[in-house]
Amino acid sequence: MRILRTIAEVRAAIREAKAAGRSVGLVPTMGAFHEGHLSLMRAARTENDLVVVSLFVNPTQFAANEDLSTYPRDEARDGALAEAEGVDILFAPDRAEIYPDGFATNIHVAGITEVLDGASRGPHHFDGVATVVTKLFGIVQPDVAYFGQKDAQQVLVVRRVVRDLDLDVRVVACPIVREADGLAMSSRNVYLDADARAQATALNRALDAADAAHRSGERDGDSILSSAHAVLSAAGIDAEYLELRDAETLRPVAELDRDALLLVAARVGAARLIDNHLLTLTSTTETSTTTDGKGDA
């Protein structure tokens, strides 16, 4: 595995690969790898000739009161894990490489970034995501890019960017990877002490309760949400949001007559955690989804 620091180095490697007719898969990350990240790398390794993983803690998606300075970083550990998964290139630039002096461009996706995490974290968050991902797509020029379904709103934002800007990349959302007790894997789980770690399992249990209501035939959105609220309340968790949203537009869903995302965010101990379940008319199983970005967003 090669560790590359500059855009010029990556572009040279990509030109060589594409000249040889090799397909390129990209896994954008902020590091602190866990099994969820590794599952994305495995998917990319299975489907592509050349696998690129970017490792960049993107400062533009953090607010002043968020955890940019303390976000977990361990490049040596991450590099060893990526190499073990067969990654070909680890792109680990510094901030100035991505945001040089005078950088003044910002990509804003209207309509799906003002709600949920966009409302909780502020408009800068998804602007930062959209901008850095667009830069990475321009640098790496991947055929396919892999994201985790845990960040469901982020996936929708990336798909909208790809569709609206006619970027030639297929976006794949891979299933959420969970701990044995159901907690969604996250780099921020390292912030949890033992008590908070146990309390955090209520997030997935709340979503499971809503799933069960849906599976039993309940279609009223408020009733489904009430099942989840009861679990969170019993665990002493006050959610930032717990909402039922259209799986493509993120419009509120009052009656489940279409696929919907049940999404939750909450601060548990020292960590802000998110999770979601996909509720469909035929099944509530979390599944991998793909798009070329030019169809549904």
N, C-alpha and C positions, 0 to 999 in steps of 0.2 A: 504494500500500500504506500502510495506517495502522499505526503502532507505538503500541500501547496498553500502559499500565503498571498499570492498576488493574482489579480484578474488576468494579467498577461500570461502567467503560467497555466492557468486553467484553460484559457482560450486556445493556447497552443496544443494542450493535451486533447481538447475536444476536436479541434481541427484534424488532428492526426487520426483520432478514432473514427470520425465521420468520413474521412477520406478513404478509410478502409472498410466502410460500409457497416460500422458497428453502431448498435442502438445504445442510447444513453438514458439512464434512469437517475433521477435526483431525489434525495431525501433531505429537505431543509430542516435544520434543527438548531436549537440553542444549547445543545450539549446536555450534560448531566444525564447520560444515557441510562435508560431502564429497559425492561423487556418490551415495552410499547415501541420505543425507538428501534430496537433490534428487529421487531416483527416487520417494520417498514423496510429495513435494510434487506431482510430475507425476501420480501416480496419483490423488491427491486432487483436483487441478485437472480431470482428465478426468471425474471422477464426481460432482462437487459444484458447486453454484452459488456457495457462499462457502467459501473455504479459510482456515483459521486454523492458524498454526504457533506453538506455544508454545516459548519460549526461556528455560529456567530450569535452572541447574545445581543440582540438588536435593541439599541438604546431608544430608538424613536417610538417603540410601542410601550414604553414604561412612563408613567407619570412621576412627578417629583416625589410623591409620597409612596411610591411602590418600591419593589425590592431589587432594583437594578444592581446596586452595590453589593448586595448579599446573595444574589442569585448563584446557585451552586455551580462551581467551575472546577473541572479537573481534566485538562486536555490529555494528559498522559493516560489516565484510565479510559477516557472516551476513545482515544486512538487505538488502544489495545482491543477494546470491545469491537470497534468497527473493523479492524483488521481481521479479527476472528470470524466475522461474518462475511468475509470475502469482499469488502469494500475496496475499490481500486484507488479512489482519490478522496482524501479528506481535505476539504477547502476550509481553512481556518484563518481568515483574514483579520487584520486589526481594524479598529473603527475608521481610521483615516483612509483605508483602502476602499471601504464601502461608502463612506461619507466624507469625501475630501473637502478641503476648504472651498467655500463658495457653493456647496451643494444646496440647491434651492427648490427642488422638485418634490411635490407631494401628490400621491394618488389617493383620491377619495372616492369611495363607492357609496352612492346614495341609496337609501331605501332599506338596506339590511344592516347598516352599521350603527344606527341610532338607538337600537333596542338591546336588551339583554346585556352582554358584556360591554357593548358600546355605550349604553346608558350608565352602567356601573363604573366603568373604568375611564370613560371620557372619549371624545371623538378622535383623540390622537392615536388611540390603541390600534384600531383597524386601519387607519391611515398608515401607521408605521408598518403594519403587517403587509398591506397591499403594496407599499412602496418597495420594501426590501425583497419581497417575493418576486415582484416584477424585475427588479435588478438581478436577482439570482437566475431567473429564467433567461434574461438577456445574456448573462455571463456564460451559463452552462449550456443553454439551448437544448434542454432535455427533450426526449421524445415523450417521456412519462415522468410525472412528479407524484410523490407519495406523501400523504398526510394522515394523521390519526383522526378517527371519527370522534374522539373525546372532545376535540376542539371543533364541534360541528358548525358553529357560526363562522369560524375562520375558514373552514372548507368552502362554505357557500360564498364567502367574500372572494376567495381565490378563484373559484369557478366563474364568478361574475367578471372579474378582471380578465380572465382568459377569454371569455365569450365576447366582452365588449371591445377588447383591444385586438381581437382576432389572433391571439397567440397560438402558435402551432405546438401545443403540448396537451397531452391527455392527463387529467387529474384523477388520481385514485385515492379514495378514502378507505383506509383499512380499519377493521373492527377494533373496538376498545379492548385493551388488554387489562385484566383485573388481577388483583391479589386473590389468594385463596378465599378470603373473607368478603370479596366483592368490591373492595375499594379500587377505584380506577387508578391505574399507575400514573404517577405524575412526578416530575422532578421536584415539585414543591412538597411532596410527602416527607422529605427529609426534615422539614421544619416541625413535624408533629412529634410531641412527646408521647409517652405510652398512653396517657389518659385521652389525649386528643386523637391519637391514632384509633383507639377503640370507638370514640364518639363519631369519628368520620365515616365509619361503616354505615351510619344511618342514611347517608346520602343515597347510596345504591339501594338500601332497603326501602327507602321512601319511593324511589322509582319503581322498584319491584312491586310495591303495594299498588301503585297506580297501574302498572302492567296487569296485575291480577284483576283489578276492577275492569279494565278494558277487555281482558280475555273472557270475563264472565258475561260480557255483553253490554256493559255500561258505555254509553256514547256521550253523555253530558260532560262537557269539559270541567265544569265546577266540581262535579261529583268525583271525577278522576283525580283532580288536584287535591280535593279534600282528603283522599286516601293517603296521598304523599305527605300533606301537611301534618297529618296526625302522627306519622312516624317521626318526622323532624321535631315536632313539638315534644314528643316523649323523650327524645334524646337531648333536649335543651338547645336545639339549633334554630337560630333565627335566620332564614335564608335571605340573601340579597335579592334573589328572584327565584321563583319556581313557576314556570310558565309552560303552557301548551301552545306551540306555534306550528304553522304550516311548514312542512319539511323542505319546501323550496323557496317560499317567499318570506318566511318568518312572520307572516301576519298572524294575529291572535286567532285561535281556534276555539269556538264555543261548543261546537258539536262535531264529533269525530266522524266525518263523512269523507275523509281523505287521509293520506299519510301525514303524520304529525310528529314533531319532536317534542318530547317532554324534557325540559332543561332546568338545571338547578345550579346555583352558585351560592356558596356560603363561606364565611370565615370560621374555621375550626382551629382553636388554639392559635398558633402563629402563622397558619397557612390559609390562603384563600384557594378554595377548591371548586372545580366545576365537574359536572357529569351530565349525561343525557341518555335517554333511551329513545329509540325510534319505534313509534306505534304505527302499524299498518293495518289495513282493513282485513288482511288475511293472517298476519302474524306480527308479534312484537319482538321478534328475534333481531338482534343487531347484525347487520350484514354489510359486507364490503360493497361499495358502490363506485361506479366509474362514470366519467363523462369526458368528452373532448372539449368541453367548455363552451361549445357553440349551440348546445341544445338547452335543456332546462338548467336554470341557475339555482 
